[in-house]
Amino acid sequence: MQLTLGPLQYFWHRDDVFKFYRAAVQWPLDTIYLGETVCSKRRELGTRDWIALANELAESGREIVLSSLALLEAESDLSAL
């Protein structure tokens, strides 16, 4: 059996997101999903932040998956990728 942590579904402040995921590497997880999957207006973390966090978490040996919005409605959503 594998244990996976999905991306956050609610708005969290930037520092809280980093603290949460840094704590999560201590949990018995196989995979951690990162990214904004709910609302394009929630831009507390940018693409560079997510990639930096993914690189940091990958050092723990877990599989890190970057997630994005399922429905891109605006040009700004595409450019954020």
PyMOL Python script that loads the backbone (N, CA, C, O; Angstrom):
from pymol import cmd

cmd.read_pdbstr("""\
ATOM      1  N   MET A   1       0.843  -1.170   0.000  1.00  0.00           N
ATOM      2  CA  MET A   1       0.000   0.000   0.000  1.00  0.00           C
ATOM      3  C   MET A   1       0.894   1.241   0.000  1.00  0.00           C
ATOM      4  O   MET A   1       1.949   1.261   0.634  1.00  0.00           O
ATOM      5  N   GLN A   2       0.457   2.267  -0.716  1.00  0.00           N
ATOM      6  CA  GLN A   2       1.178   3.532  -0.737  1.00  0.00           C
ATOM      7  C   GLN A   2       0.321   4.612  -0.100  1.00  0.00           C
ATOM      8  O   GLN A   2      -0.906   4.589  -0.187  1.00  0.00           O
ATOM      9  N   LEU A   3       0.990   5.554   0.539  1.00  0.00           N
ATOM     10  CA  LEU A   3       0.301   6.671   1.173  1.00  0.00           C
ATOM     11  C   LEU A   3       0.682   7.950   0.439  1.00  0.00           C
ATOM     12  O   LEU A   3       1.862   8.260   0.275  1.00  0.00           O
ATOM     13  N   THR A   4      -0.342   8.692  -0.003  1.00  0.00           N
ATOM     14  CA  THR A   4      -0.136   9.897  -0.802  1.00  0.00           C
ATOM     15  C   THR A   4      -0.818  11.082  -0.142  1.00  0.00           C
ATOM     16  O   THR A   4      -1.926  10.966   0.381  1.00  0.00           O
ATOM     17  N   LEU A   5      -0.139  12.228  -0.174  1.00  0.00           N
ATOM     18  CA  LEU A   5      -0.706  13.487   0.308  1.00  0.00           C
ATOM     19  C   LEU A   5      -1.065  14.330  -0.902  1.00  0.00           C
ATOM     20  O   LEU A   5      -0.193  14.687  -1.693  1.00  0.00           O
ATOM     21  N   GLY A   6      -2.346  14.651  -1.050  1.00  0.00           N
ATOM     22  CA  GLY A   6      -2.804  15.462  -2.176  1.00  0.00           C
ATOM     23  C   GLY A   6      -2.521  16.936  -1.958  1.00  0.00           C
ATOM     24  O   GLY A   6      -2.118  17.336  -0.866  1.00  0.00           O
ATOM     25  N   PRO A   7      -2.731  17.755  -2.993  1.00  0.00           N
ATOM     26  CA  PRO A   7      -2.489  19.189  -2.870  1.00  0.00           C
ATOM     27  C   PRO A   7      -3.505  19.832  -1.927  1.00  0.00           C
ATOM     28  O   PRO A   7      -4.612  19.323  -1.746  1.00  0.00           O
ATOM     29  N   LEU A   8      -3.117  20.939  -1.341  1.00  0.00           N
ATOM     30  CA  LEU A   8      -4.006  21.659  -0.432  1.00  0.00           C
ATOM     31  C   LEU A   8      -5.234  22.163  -1.191  1.00  0.00           C
ATOM     32  O   LEU A   8      -5.114  22.693  -2.296  1.00  0.00           O
ATOM     33  N   GLN A   9      -6.401  21.996  -0.598  1.00  0.00           N
ATOM     34  CA  GLN A   9      -7.643  22.395  -1.260  1.00  0.00           C
ATOM     35  C   GLN A   9      -8.165  23.754  -0.801  1.00  0.00           C
ATOM     36  O   GLN A   9      -9.101  24.289  -1.394  1.00  0.00           O
ATOM     37  N   TYR A  10      -7.575  24.307   0.233  1.00  0.00           N
ATOM     38  CA  TYR A  10      -8.010  25.592   0.772  1.00  0.00           C
ATOM     39  C   TYR A  10      -6.867  26.583   0.702  1.00  0.00           C
ATOM     40  O   TYR A  10      -5.708  26.197   0.550  1.00  0.00           O
ATOM     41  N   PHE A  11      -7.191  27.860   0.812  1.00  0.00           N
ATOM     42  CA  PHE A  11      -6.175  28.904   0.786  1.00  0.00           C
ATOM     43  C   PHE A  11      -5.366  28.877   2.073  1.00  0.00           C
ATOM     44  O   PHE A  11      -5.926  28.907   3.169  1.00  0.00           O
ATOM     45  N   TRP A  12      -4.064  28.821   1.936  1.00  0.00           N
ATOM     46  CA  TRP A  12      -3.136  28.919   3.063  1.00  0.00           C
ATOM     47  C   TRP A  12      -2.145  30.022   2.737  1.00  0.00           C
ATOM     48  O   TRP A  12      -1.804  30.225   1.572  1.00  0.00           O
ATOM     49  N   HIS A  13      -1.688  30.724   3.735  1.00  0.00           N
ATOM     50  CA  HIS A  13      -0.656  31.731   3.526  1.00  0.00           C
ATOM     51  C   HIS A  13       0.659  31.040   3.172  1.00  0.00           C
ATOM     52  O   HIS A  13       0.908  29.901   3.569  1.00  0.00           O
ATOM     53  N   ARG A  14       1.487  31.746   2.422  1.00  0.00           N
ATOM     54  CA  ARG A  14       2.733  31.202   1.880  1.00  0.00           C
ATOM     55  C   ARG A  14       3.581  30.507   2.945  1.00  0.00           C
ATOM     56  O   ARG A  14       3.984  29.359   2.759  1.00  0.00           O
ATOM     57  N   ASP A  15       3.853  31.186   4.050  1.00  0.00           N
ATOM     58  CA  ASP A  15       4.705  30.604   5.091  1.00  0.00           C
ATOM     59  C   ASP A  15       4.094  29.340   5.681  1.00  0.00           C
ATOM     60  O   ASP A  15       4.809  28.390   6.002  1.00  0.00           O
ATOM     61  N   ASP A  16       2.765  29.328   5.825  1.00  0.00           N
ATOM     62  CA  ASP A  16       2.088  28.144   6.367  1.00  0.00           C
ATOM     63  C   ASP A  16       2.204  26.951   5.418  1.00  0.00           C
ATOM     64  O   ASP A  16       2.339  25.810   5.861  1.00  0.00           O
ATOM     65  N   VAL A  17       2.152  27.219   4.115  1.00  0.00           N
ATOM     66  CA  VAL A  17       2.304  26.139   3.127  1.00  0.00           C
ATOM     67  C   VAL A  17       3.683  25.501   3.262  1.00  0.00           C
ATOM     68  O   VAL A  17       3.806  24.277   3.303  1.00  0.00           O
ATOM     69  N   PHE A  18       4.720  26.338   3.331  1.00  0.00           N
ATOM     70  CA  PHE A  18       6.081  25.813   3.453  1.00  0.00           C
ATOM     71  C   PHE A  18       6.256  25.038   4.762  1.00  0.00           C
ATOM     72  O   PHE A  18       6.869  23.971   4.770  1.00  0.00           O
ATOM     73  N   LYS A  19       5.730  25.560   5.853  1.00  0.00           N
ATOM     74  CA  LYS A  19       5.838  24.864   7.147  1.00  0.00           C
ATOM     75  C   LYS A  19       5.136  23.508   7.100  1.00  0.00           C
ATOM     76  O   LYS A  19       5.662  22.507   7.588  1.00  0.00           O
ATOM     77  N   PHE A  20       3.949  23.489   6.509  1.00  0.00           N
ATOM     78  CA  PHE A  20       3.170  22.257   6.427  1.00  0.00           C
ATOM     79  C   PHE A  20       3.925  21.170   5.659  1.00  0.00           C
ATOM     80  O   PHE A  20       4.052  20.040   6.132  1.00  0.00           O
ATOM     81  N   TYR A  21       4.420  21.520   4.478  1.00  0.00           N
ATOM     82  CA  TYR A  21       5.104  20.513   3.665  1.00  0.00           C
ATOM     83  C   TYR A  21       6.451  20.113   4.252  1.00  0.00           C
ATOM     84  O   TYR A  21       6.879  18.971   4.086  1.00  0.00           O
ATOM     85  N   ARG A  22       7.117  21.022   4.925  1.00  0.00           N
ATOM     86  CA  ARG A  22       8.376  20.650   5.590  1.00  0.00           C
ATOM     87  C   ARG A  22       8.108  19.677   6.729  1.00  0.00           C
ATOM     88  O   ARG A  22       8.931  18.806   7.012  1.00  0.00           O
ATOM     89  N   ALA A  23       6.964  19.819   7.382  1.00  0.00           N
ATOM     90  CA  ALA A  23       6.572  18.854   8.413  1.00  0.00           C
ATOM     91  C   ALA A  23       6.157  17.527   7.777  1.00  0.00           C
ATOM     92  O   ALA A  23       6.402  16.461   8.341  1.00  0.00           O
ATOM     93  N   ALA A  24       5.534  17.595   6.608  1.00  0.00           N
ATOM     94  CA  ALA A  24       5.011  16.394   5.946  1.00  0.00           C
ATOM     95  C   ALA A  24       6.106  15.401   5.565  1.00  0.00           C
ATOM     96  O   ALA A  24       5.839  14.204   5.461  1.00  0.00           O
ATOM     97  N   VAL A  25       7.330  15.876   5.356  1.00  0.00           N
ATOM     98  CA  VAL A  25       8.395  14.930   4.996  1.00  0.00           C
ATOM     99  C   VAL A  25       8.754  14.015   6.165  1.00  0.00           C
ATOM    100  O   VAL A  25       9.475  13.033   5.985  1.00  0.00           O
ATOM    101  N   GLN A  26       8.264  14.328   7.344  1.00  0.00           N
ATOM    102  CA  GLN A  26       8.485  13.463   8.504  1.00  0.00           C
ATOM    103  C   GLN A  26       7.428  12.359   8.598  1.00  0.00           C
ATOM    104  O   GLN A  26       7.575  11.426   9.387  1.00  0.00           O
ATOM    105  N   TRP A  27       6.377  12.460   7.805  1.00  0.00           N
ATOM    106  CA  TRP A  27       5.289  11.486   7.823  1.00  0.00           C
ATOM    107  C   TRP A  27       5.617  10.319   6.884  1.00  0.00           C
ATOM    108  O   TRP A  27       6.439  10.471   5.980  1.00  0.00           O
ATOM    109  N   PRO A  28       4.992   9.171   7.086  1.00  0.00           N
ATOM    110  CA  PRO A  28       5.292   7.995   6.250  1.00  0.00           C
ATOM    111  C   PRO A  28       4.595   8.059   4.884  1.00  0.00           C
ATOM    112  O   PRO A  28       3.751   7.219   4.569  1.00  0.00           O
ATOM    113  N   LEU A  29       4.955   9.053   4.089  1.00  0.00           N
ATOM    114  CA  LEU A  29       4.334   9.267   2.783  1.00  0.00           C
ATOM    115  C   LEU A  29       5.226   8.737   1.671  1.00  0.00           C
ATOM    116  O   LEU A  29       6.452   8.777   1.771  1.00  0.00           O
ATOM    117  N   ASP A  30       4.604   8.244   0.622  1.00  0.00           N
ATOM    118  CA  ASP A  30       5.337   7.823  -0.567  1.00  0.00           C
ATOM    119  C   ASP A  30       5.357   8.933  -1.618  1.00  0.00           C
ATOM    120  O   ASP A  30       6.354   9.131  -2.312  1.00  0.00           O
ATOM    121  N   THR A  31       4.244   9.649  -1.722  1.00  0.00           N
ATOM    122  CA  THR A  31       4.087  10.666  -2.760  1.00  0.00           C
ATOM    123  C   THR A  31       3.459  11.915  -2.164  1.00  0.00           C
ATOM    124  O   THR A  31       2.577  11.835  -1.309  1.00  0.00           O
ATOM    125  N   ILE A  32       3.925  13.076  -2.628  1.00  0.00           N
ATOM    126  CA  ILE A  32       3.363  14.358  -2.200  1.00  0.00           C
ATOM    127  C   ILE A  32       3.012  15.160  -3.447  1.00  0.00           C
ATOM    128  O   ILE A  32       3.862  15.401  -4.304  1.00  0.00           O
ATOM    129  N   TYR A  33       1.753  15.568  -3.536  1.00  0.00           N
ATOM    130  CA  TYR A  33       1.293  16.410  -4.640  1.00  0.00           C
ATOM    131  C   TYR A  33       1.317  17.865  -4.190  1.00  0.00           C
ATOM    132  O   TYR A  33       0.858  18.197  -3.097  1.00  0.00           O
ATOM    133  N   LEU A  34       1.857  18.722  -5.042  1.00  0.00           N
ATOM    134  CA  LEU A  34       1.946  20.153  -4.766  1.00  0.00           C
ATOM    135  C   LEU A  34       1.224  20.928  -5.855  1.00  0.00           C
ATOM    136  O   LEU A  34       1.049  20.429  -6.967  1.00  0.00           O
ATOM    137  N   GLY A  35       0.805  22.150  -5.537  1.00  0.00           N
ATOM    138  CA  GLY A  35       0.281  23.043  -6.559  1.00  0.00           C
ATOM    139  C   GLY A  35      -1.115  23.532  -6.256  1.00  0.00           C
ATOM    140  O   GLY A  35      -1.776  23.069  -5.327  1.00  0.00           O
ATOM    141  N   GLU A  36      -1.544  24.476  -7.061  1.00  0.00           N
ATOM    142  CA  GLU A  36      -2.883  25.050  -6.943  1.00  0.00           C
ATOM    143  C   GLU A  36      -3.808  24.337  -7.910  1.00  0.00           C
ATOM    144  O   GLU A  36      -3.594  24.372  -9.122  1.00  0.00           O
ATOM    145  N   THR A  37      -4.834  23.691  -7.381  1.00  0.00           N
ATOM    146  CA  THR A  37      -5.757  22.924  -8.214  1.00  0.00           C
ATOM    147  C   THR A  37      -7.191  23.426  -8.145  1.00  0.00           C
ATOM    148  O   THR A  37      -8.071  22.874  -8.806  1.00  0.00           O
ATOM    149  N   VAL A  38      -7.440  24.475  -7.346  1.00  0.00           N
ATOM    150  CA  VAL A  38      -8.812  24.905  -7.108  1.00  0.00           C
ATOM    151  C   VAL A  38      -9.151  26.232  -7.774  1.00  0.00           C
ATOM    152  O   VAL A  38     -10.119  26.306  -8.531  1.00  0.00           O
ATOM    153  N   CYS A  39      -8.376  27.281  -7.509  1.00  0.00           N
ATOM    154  CA  CYS A  39      -8.753  28.627  -7.941  1.00  0.00           C
ATOM    155  C   CYS A  39      -7.546  29.382  -8.492  1.00  0.00           C
ATOM    156  O   CYS A  39      -6.517  29.497  -7.826  1.00  0.00           O
ATOM    157  N   SER A  40      -7.683  29.886  -9.698  1.00  0.00           N
ATOM    158  CA  SER A  40      -6.570  30.594 -10.333  1.00  0.00           C
ATOM    159  C   SER A  40      -6.259  31.925  -9.659  1.00  0.00           C
ATOM    160  O   SER A  40      -5.181  32.482  -9.866  1.00  0.00           O
ATOM    161  N   LYS A  41      -7.169  32.434  -8.871  1.00  0.00           N
ATOM    162  CA  LYS A  41      -6.936  33.712  -8.198  1.00  0.00           C
ATOM    163  C   LYS A  41      -6.086  33.563  -6.934  1.00  0.00           C
ATOM    164  O   LYS A  41      -5.610  34.553  -6.379  1.00  0.00           O
ATOM    165  N   ARG A  42      -5.903  32.336  -6.492  1.00  0.00           N
ATOM    166  CA  ARG A  42      -5.065  32.104  -5.311  1.00  0.00           C
ATOM    167  C   ARG A  42      -3.621  31.972  -5.763  1.00  0.00           C
ATOM    168  O   ARG A  42      -3.174  30.887  -6.134  1.00  0.00           O
ATOM    169  N   ARG A  43      -2.913  33.056  -5.729  1.00  0.00           N
ATOM    170  CA  ARG A  43      -1.533  33.066  -6.227  1.00  0.00           C
ATOM    171  C   ARG A  43      -0.549  33.425  -5.125  1.00  0.00           C
ATOM    172  O   ARG A  43       0.397  34.179  -5.352  1.00  0.00           O
ATOM    173  N   GLU A  44      -0.767  32.898  -3.958  1.00  0.00           N
ATOM    174  CA  GLU A  44       0.148  33.143  -2.842  1.00  0.00           C
ATOM    175  C   GLU A  44       1.537  32.592  -3.155  1.00  0.00           C
ATOM    176  O   GLU A  44       2.548  33.187  -2.781  1.00  0.00           O
ATOM    177  N   LEU A  45       1.579  31.458  -3.840  1.00  0.00           N
ATOM    178  CA  LEU A  45       2.840  30.874  -4.295  1.00  0.00           C
ATOM    179  C   LEU A  45       2.849  30.873  -5.817  1.00  0.00           C
ATOM    180  O   LEU A  45       1.848  30.557  -6.460  1.00  0.00           O
ATOM    181  N   GLY A  46       3.989  31.228  -6.377  1.00  0.00           N
ATOM    182  CA  GLY A  46       4.139  31.208  -7.825  1.00  0.00           C
ATOM    183  C   GLY A  46       4.773  29.905  -8.281  1.00  0.00           C
ATOM    184  O   GLY A  46       5.127  29.050  -7.470  1.00  0.00           O
ATOM    185  N   THR A  47       4.910  29.772  -9.577  1.00  0.00           N
ATOM    186  CA  THR A  47       5.498  28.559 -10.153  1.00  0.00           C
ATOM    187  C   THR A  47       6.892  28.298  -9.598  1.00  0.00           C
ATOM    188  O   THR A  47       7.233  27.161  -9.272  1.00  0.00           O
ATOM    189  N   ARG A  48       7.696  29.352  -9.491  1.00  0.00           N
ATOM    190  CA  ARG A  48       9.057  29.179  -8.953  1.00  0.00           C
ATOM    191  C   ARG A  48       9.031  28.690  -7.510  1.00  0.00           C
ATOM    192  O   ARG A  48       9.871  27.886  -7.108  1.00  0.00           O
ATOM    193  N   ASP A  49       8.062  29.178  -6.726  1.00  0.00           N
ATOM    194  CA  ASP A  49       7.936  28.723  -5.336  1.00  0.00           C
ATOM    195  C   ASP A  49       7.623  27.232  -5.288  1.00  0.00           C
ATOM    196  O   ASP A  49       8.230  26.488  -4.518  1.00  0.00           O
ATOM    197  N   TRP A  50       6.664  26.797  -6.122  1.00  0.00           N
ATOM    198  CA  TRP A  50       6.272  25.385  -6.131  1.00  0.00           C
ATOM    199  C   TRP A  50       7.435  24.499  -6.563  1.00  0.00           C
ATOM    200  O   TRP A  50       7.649  23.429  -5.993  1.00  0.00           O
ATOM    201  N   ILE A  51       8.181  24.940  -7.562  1.00  0.00           N
ATOM    202  CA  ILE A  51       9.322  24.147  -8.035  1.00  0.00           C
ATOM    203  C   ILE A  51      10.417  24.091  -6.979  1.00  0.00           C
ATOM    204  O   ILE A  51      11.017  23.038  -6.759  1.00  0.00           O
ATOM    205  N   ALA A  52      10.679  25.217  -6.326  1.00  0.00           N
ATOM    206  CA  ALA A  52      11.686  25.230  -5.258  1.00  0.00           C
ATOM    207  C   ALA A  52      11.273  24.297  -4.125  1.00  0.00           C
ATOM    208  O   ALA A  52      12.095  23.548  -3.598  1.00  0.00           O
ATOM    209  N   LEU A  53       9.993  24.349  -3.755  1.00  0.00           N
ATOM    210  CA  LEU A  53       9.498  23.473  -2.697  1.00  0.00           C
ATOM    211  C   LEU A  53       9.580  22.013  -3.138  1.00  0.00           C
ATOM    212  O   LEU A  53       9.956  21.148  -2.347  1.00  0.00           O
ATOM    213  N   ALA A  54       9.235  21.737  -4.382  1.00  0.00           N
ATOM    214  CA  ALA A  54       9.315  20.365  -4.903  1.00  0.00           C
ATOM    215  C   ALA A  54      10.747  19.844  -4.845  1.00  0.00           C
ATOM    216  O   ALA A  54      10.978  18.704  -4.442  1.00  0.00           O
ATOM    217  N   ASN A  55      11.696  20.665  -5.241  1.00  0.00           N
ATOM    218  CA  ASN A  55      13.106  20.252  -5.185  1.00  0.00           C
ATOM    219  C   ASN A  55      13.544  19.981  -3.752  1.00  0.00           C
ATOM    220  O   ASN A  55      14.259  19.014  -3.489  1.00  0.00           O
ATOM    221  N   GLU A  56      13.120  20.826  -2.835  1.00  0.00           N
ATOM    222  CA  GLU A  56      13.465  20.638  -1.417  1.00  0.00           C
ATOM    223  C   GLU A  56      12.875  19.337  -0.884  1.00  0.00           C
ATOM    224  O   GLU A  56      13.560  18.570  -0.207  1.00  0.00           O
ATOM    225  N   LEU A  57      11.603  19.091  -1.190  1.00  0.00           N
ATOM    226  CA  LEU A  57      10.935  17.890  -0.686  1.00  0.00           C
ATOM    227  C   LEU A  57      11.469  16.620  -1.347  1.00  0.00           C
ATOM    228  O   LEU A  57      11.496  15.560  -0.721  1.00  0.00           O
ATOM    229  N   ALA A  58      11.890  16.721  -2.593  1.00  0.00           N
ATOM    230  CA  ALA A  58      12.419  15.552  -3.309  1.00  0.00           C
ATOM    231  C   ALA A  58      13.669  15.003  -2.639  1.00  0.00           C
ATOM    232  O   ALA A  58      13.973  13.816  -2.763  1.00  0.00           O
ATOM    233  N   GLU A  59      14.387  15.852  -1.938  1.00  0.00           N
ATOM    234  CA  GLU A  59      15.582  15.396  -1.223  1.00  0.00           C
ATOM    235  C   GLU A  59      15.241  14.390  -0.129  1.00  0.00           C
ATOM    236  O   GLU A  59      16.118  13.668   0.346  1.00  0.00           O
ATOM    237  N   SER A  60      13.968  14.337   0.275  1.00  0.00           N
ATOM    238  CA  SER A  60      13.546  13.387   1.307  1.00  0.00           C
ATOM    239  C   SER A  60      13.352  11.984   0.741  1.00  0.00           C
ATOM    240  O   SER A  60      13.119  11.035   1.490  1.00  0.00           O
ATOM    241  N   GLY A  61      13.448  11.852  -0.590  1.00  0.00           N
ATOM    242  CA  GLY A  61      13.287  10.545  -1.213  1.00  0.00           C
ATOM    243  C   GLY A  61      11.868  10.227  -1.632  1.00  0.00           C
ATOM    244  O   GLY A  61      11.610   9.150  -2.169  1.00  0.00           O
ATOM    245  N   ARG A  62      10.948  11.136  -1.399  1.00  0.00           N
ATOM    246  CA  ARG A  62       9.566  10.901  -1.804  1.00  0.00           C
ATOM    247  C   ARG A  62       9.360  11.332  -3.253  1.00  0.00           C
ATOM    248  O   ARG A  62      10.100  12.161  -3.783  1.00  0.00           O
ATOM    249  N   GLU A  63       8.345  10.755  -3.877  1.00  0.00           N
ATOM    250  CA  GLU A  63       7.969  11.202  -5.216  1.00  0.00           C
ATOM    251  C   GLU A  63       7.172  12.494  -5.062  1.00  0.00           C
ATOM    252  O   GLU A  63       6.220  12.551  -4.283  1.00  0.00           O
ATOM    253  N   ILE A  64       7.555  13.521  -5.797  1.00  0.00           N
ATOM    254  CA  ILE A  64       6.875  14.809  -5.741  1.00  0.00           C
ATOM    255  C   ILE A  64       6.212  15.046  -7.089  1.00  0.00           C
ATOM    256  O   ILE A  64       6.850  14.919  -8.134  1.00  0.00           O
ATOM    257  N   VAL A  65       4.926  15.392  -7.059  1.00  0.00           N
ATOM    258  CA  VAL A  65       4.158  15.619  -8.278  1.00  0.00           C
ATOM    259  C   VAL A  65       3.624  17.043  -8.251  1.00  0.00           C
ATOM    260  O   VAL A  65       2.988  17.456  -7.282  1.00  0.00           O
ATOM    261  N   LEU A  66       3.887  17.798  -9.322  1.00  0.00           N
ATOM    262  CA  LEU A  66       3.346  19.147  -9.434  1.00  0.00           C
ATOM    263  C   LEU A  66       1.977  19.072 -10.096  1.00  0.00           C
ATOM    264  O   LEU A  66       1.822  18.465 -11.156  1.00  0.00           O
ATOM    265  N   SER A  67       0.988  19.695  -9.464  1.00  0.00           N
ATOM    266  CA  SER A  67      -0.385  19.684  -9.960  1.00  0.00           C
ATOM    267  C   SER A  67      -0.759  21.077 -10.445  1.00  0.00           C
ATOM    268  O   SER A  67      -0.147  22.069 -10.049  1.00  0.00           O
ATOM    269  N   SER A  68      -1.769  21.140 -11.306  1.00  0.00           N
ATOM    270  CA  SER A  68      -2.244  22.433 -11.795  1.00  0.00           C
ATOM    271  C   SER A  68      -3.765  22.423 -11.851  1.00  0.00           C
ATOM    272  O   SER A  68      -4.410  21.421 -11.542  1.00  0.00           O
ATOM    273  N   LEU A  69      -4.313  23.540 -12.245  1.00  0.00           N
ATOM    274  CA  LEU A  69      -5.758  23.634 -12.409  1.00  0.00           C
ATOM    275  C   LEU A  69      -6.218  22.670 -13.497  1.00  0.00           C
ATOM    276  O   LEU A  69      -5.521  22.470 -14.492  1.00  0.00           O
ATOM    277  N   ALA A  70      -7.379  22.082 -13.308  1.00  0.00           N
ATOM    278  CA  ALA A  70      -7.915  21.169 -14.313  1.00  0.00           C
ATOM    279  C   ALA A  70      -8.545  21.938 -15.472  1.00  0.00           C
ATOM    280  O   ALA A  70      -8.532  21.472 -16.612  1.00  0.00           O
ATOM    281  N   LEU A  71      -9.093  23.111 -15.179  1.00  0.00           N
ATOM    282  CA  LEU A  71      -9.760  23.916 -16.197  1.00  0.00           C
ATOM    283  C   LEU A  71      -9.096  25.282 -16.246  1.00  0.00           C
ATOM    284  O   LEU A  71      -9.163  26.048 -15.285  1.00  0.00           O
ATOM    285  N   LEU A  72      -8.463  25.579 -17.355  1.00  0.00           N
ATOM    286  CA  LEU A  72      -7.817  26.876 -17.540  1.00  0.00           C
ATOM    287  C   LEU A  72      -8.755  27.751 -18.360  1.00  0.00           C
ATOM    288  O   LEU A  72      -9.032  27.460 -19.524  1.00  0.00           O
ATOM    289  N   GLU A  73      -9.244  28.831 -17.741  1.00  0.00           N
ATOM    290  CA  GLU A  73     -10.262  29.651 -18.396  1.00  0.00           C
ATOM    291  C   GLU A  73      -9.723  30.934 -19.001  1.00  0.00           C
ATOM    292  O   GLU A  73     -10.385  31.536 -19.847  1.00  0.00           O
ATOM    293  N   ALA A  74      -8.558  31.360 -18.598  1.00  0.00           N
ATOM    294  CA  ALA A  74      -8.043  32.646 -19.058  1.00  0.00           C
ATOM    295  C   ALA A  74      -6.602  32.508 -19.533  1.00  0.00           C
ATOM    296  O   ALA A  74      -5.890  31.580 -19.151  1.00  0.00           O
ATOM    297  N   GLU A  75      -6.194  33.444 -20.367  1.00  0.00           N
ATOM    298  CA  GLU A  75      -4.812  33.472 -20.848  1.00  0.00           C
ATOM    299  C   GLU A  75      -3.841  33.570 -19.678  1.00  0.00           C
ATOM    300  O   GLU A  75      -2.757  32.988 -19.722  1.00  0.00           O
ATOM    301  N   SER A  76      -4.223  34.307 -18.628  1.00  0.00           N
ATOM    302  CA  SER A  76      -3.354  34.448 -17.454  1.00  0.00           C
ATOM    303  C   SER A  76      -3.142  33.112 -16.751  1.00  0.00           C
ATOM    304  O   SER A  76      -2.083  32.884 -16.166  1.00  0.00           O
ATOM    305  N   ASP A  77      -4.139  32.224 -16.802  1.00  0.00           N
ATOM    306  CA  ASP A  77      -3.982  30.886 -16.221  1.00  0.00           C
ATOM    307  C   ASP A  77      -2.913  30.103 -16.977  1.00  0.00           C
ATOM    308  O   ASP A  77      -2.079  29.435 -16.366  1.00  0.00           O
ATOM    309  N   LEU A  78      -2.939  30.186 -18.294  1.00  0.00           N
ATOM    310  CA  LEU A  78      -1.943  29.489 -19.112  1.00  0.00           C
ATOM    311  C   LEU A  78      -0.551  30.051 -18.899  1.00  0.00           C
ATOM    312  O   LEU A  78       0.422  29.300 -18.823  1.00  0.00           O
ATOM    313  N   SER A  79      -0.450  31.361 -18.803  1.00  0.00           N
ATOM    314  CA  SER A  79       0.871  31.968 -18.633  1.00  0.00           C
ATOM    315  C   SER A  79       1.461  31.657 -17.262  1.00  0.00           C
ATOM    316  O   SER A  79       2.680  31.699 -17.092  1.00  0.00           O
ATOM    317  N   ALA A  80       0.615  31.346 -16.284  1.00  0.00           N
ATOM    318  CA  ALA A  80       1.100  31.003 -14.944  1.00  0.00           C
ATOM    319  C   ALA A  80       1.770  29.635 -14.924  1.00  0.00           C
ATOM    320  O   ALA A  80       2.563  29.344 -14.030  1.00  0.00           O
ATOM    321  N   LEU A  81       1.454  28.794 -15.907  1.00  0.00           N
ATOM    322  CA  LEU A  81       2.084  27.479 -15.984  1.00  0.00           C
ATOM    323  C   LEU A  81       3.479  27.641 -16.508  1.00  0.00           C
ATOM    324  O   LEU A  81       4.201  26.656 -16.656  1.00  0.00           O
TER     325      LEU A  81
END
""", "prot")
cmd.dss("prot")
cmd.show_as("cartoon", "prot")
cmd.util.cbc("prot")
cmd.orient("prot")
